[in-house]
Amino acid sequence: MTPLKQYIIVSYTPWRTTPSRTQQLAARLRDGEVLFFQPSRPGHSHKDPGRQVRPNVTVYALPPVRPLPENAELLLRHAGKRLAAFIRRTALRHNFRDVVLWTTQPQHVYLLDHLNHRGLVYDCDTDWSDLPPQWEGDLAAAADVVFTASPGLLDRLSPCNANIALIPNGVNYPMFSRPSLEVPPALRDIRGPVMGWVGRIDAGLDLSPVEYAALEHPEWTFVLVGKVGDHPRLSRLERLENVRFLGRKPAVEVPDYVSRFDVCLDLRRREQDFSDVLPRRIYEYLSTGKPIVTLLAPDQVEEFPDVIYGAHSPADYCRLCERALAEDPTWVAPRRRDYGAAAAWSRRAQTVQRILGAIGL
């Protein structure tokens, strides 16, 4: 019997009910056991025992580390040594001795000198250009393989490592492609078209297309599903009878809400202006086959231009929503679902494992 591989994954986000990219891939490393280390946060202490969240995945919280200035090299090295010591002790308790170390952010470069590993993976799904470039450059150069979530990230890191692969974000395709989902009670009284958004609502989100279209089309209902924070347009939108903020919903319920959307809305965040990483929301929308309207940045290259309507202004966004409502779904909906199926996390994980196997990891 082939022994299971041993993976130590250090994540920059916690294990949560709405799975991150790192969670999705970790849970599908079927050929191995995974120790998943998440940042310290309230309610999860490094003194707590590990939580077995999947048959092959155990989660531990790292010791807290106070924020350090980027030029505090000695302190950063000391913090990395301290975190590595905790990881090393935990790994020994699980008899992890021949590990693949999976890193997810540039600061993890400070772990490398203190953790024995037979292979190093750097999975980059975020633009870290606000951090010192040497951190990420050194981490990428030391890695046996680098995975990136977008072509832009691949272009930036390819000078650091020749063994680099594009692994875009993905989707739990079976959840969003299921037919005949039940309409949630909160949406059952709506008779006209529903224009829907799924995602966090905060000051960084551009809601101007929603406000413009809601005023132009009072017969449409705009449904926004996601945690609501502070936003300068919030009070104005809440006064509109055809705009509904439903708050955050459990991940397993989100497909039910999307199933009632007639048009799926994609909106821009301020931090996306310099990033070409597609959020998982796009792949979730594609998996339903429903029309999608997105707001593009001025110089943005359109993704999936054959199946997504790309607008450049609130007025253009409204016009394309009108066109999306009138489209004939028989020819374009199957193509959207094909794109969603190709982005299934199971397929992304198969690609990752195939690459790791090819390089002996």
Secondary structure by P-SEA (a helix, b strand, c coil): cccbbbbbbbccccccccccaaaaaaaaccccccbbbbccccccccccccccccccbbbbbccccccccccaaaaaaaaaaaaaaaaaaaaaaacccbbbbbbcccccccccccccccbbbbbbccccccccaaaaaaaaaaccbbbbccaaaaaaccccccbbbbbcccccccccccccccccccccccccbbbbccccccccccaaaaaaaaaacccbbbbbbcccccccaaaaaaacccccccccccccaaaaaaaaccbbbbbbcccccccccccaaaaaaaaaccbbbbbbcccccccccccbbbbccaaaaaaaaaaaaaccccccaaaaaaaaaaacaaaaaaaaaaaaaaacc
